Amino acid sequence: MTDSAHGFPVDGAEAASGAQTEPALAQNETTEDERLDGVVVQTRADLGGQDAATIEQALRSRLNDAGISMDDDEIAALARDLAG
């Protein structure tokens, strides 16, 4: 059976109640490298032209938010690279 409004399959309980009790789509899994690439691209777009210290502070926060662990030297080098 499918949900006529959305076209995805529903089981008997969902069909009877009309409630979706499971995610319709699986979440996209990303690798740490993909998340890091995203942080770098976004930081470059947001902070292009800023000094390395400002970029490093933002990187630390964004890497933490993304669940990416890097050592201090790597973060500082990345910030210097982004600062140009």
C-alpha positions in Angstrom: 0.0 0.0 0.0 1.3 3.5 -0.7 0.5 6.9 0.8 -1.5 8.6 -2.0 -0.3 12.0 -1.2 3.4 11.2 -1.2 3.6 7.8 -3.0 5.8 6.0 -0.4 4.9 2.6 1.0 3.1 2.4 4.3 2.5 -0.6 6.5 -0.8 -1.7 7.9 -0.7 0.4 11.1 0.3 3.5 9.2 -2.4 2.9 6.6 -5.1 2.4 9.2 -4.1 5.5 11.3 -2.9 7.7 8.4 0.2 8.5 10.6 3.7 8.1 9.4 5.7 6.5 12.2 8.9 5.8 10.4 11.2 8.1 8.4 10.1 8.3 4.7 13.7 8.5 3.5 17.0 7.4 5.0 19.3 10.2 6.0 22.3 10.7 3.8 25.4 9.5 5.4 28.5 11.6 4.9 32.2 10.8 5.4 34.4 12.9 7.6 36.2 14.1 4.5 33.0 15.2 2.9 32.0 17.1 6.1 35.5 18.7 6.2 35.2 19.8 2.5 31.8 21.3 3.3 33.2 23.2 6.3 36.2 24.5 4.2 34.0 25.6 1.4 31.5 27.4 3.7 34.2 29.0 5.7 35.9 30.3 2.6 32.7 31.7 1.3 31.8 33.3 4.7 35.1 34.6 5.8 37.2 35.2 2.6 39.6 38.0 3.2 39.6 37.7 7.0 42.8 37.2 9.0 44.0 33.7 9.9 43.0 34.2 13.6 39.4 35.0 12.8 39.2 32.1 10.4 40.8 29.7 12.9 38.3 30.6 15.5 35.4 30.0 13.1 37.0 26.7 11.9 37.3 25.4 15.5 33.6 26.0 16.1 32.5 24.6 12.8 34.7 21.5 13.0 33.3 20.9 16.5 29.8 21.3 15.3 30.4 18.9 12.4 32.0 16.3 14.8 35.4 16.5 13.1 38.6 16.1 15.2 41.7 17.8 14.0 44.8 18.7 16.0 45.7 22.3 16.7 48.5 22.5 14.1 46.3 21.2 11.3 43.5 23.7 12.1 46.1 26.6 12.3 47.6 25.5 8.9 44.1 25.3 7.3 43.2 28.7 8.7 46.4 30.2 7.2 45.7 28.6 3.9 42.2 30.0 3.8 43.4 33.4 4.8 45.7 33.3 1.7 
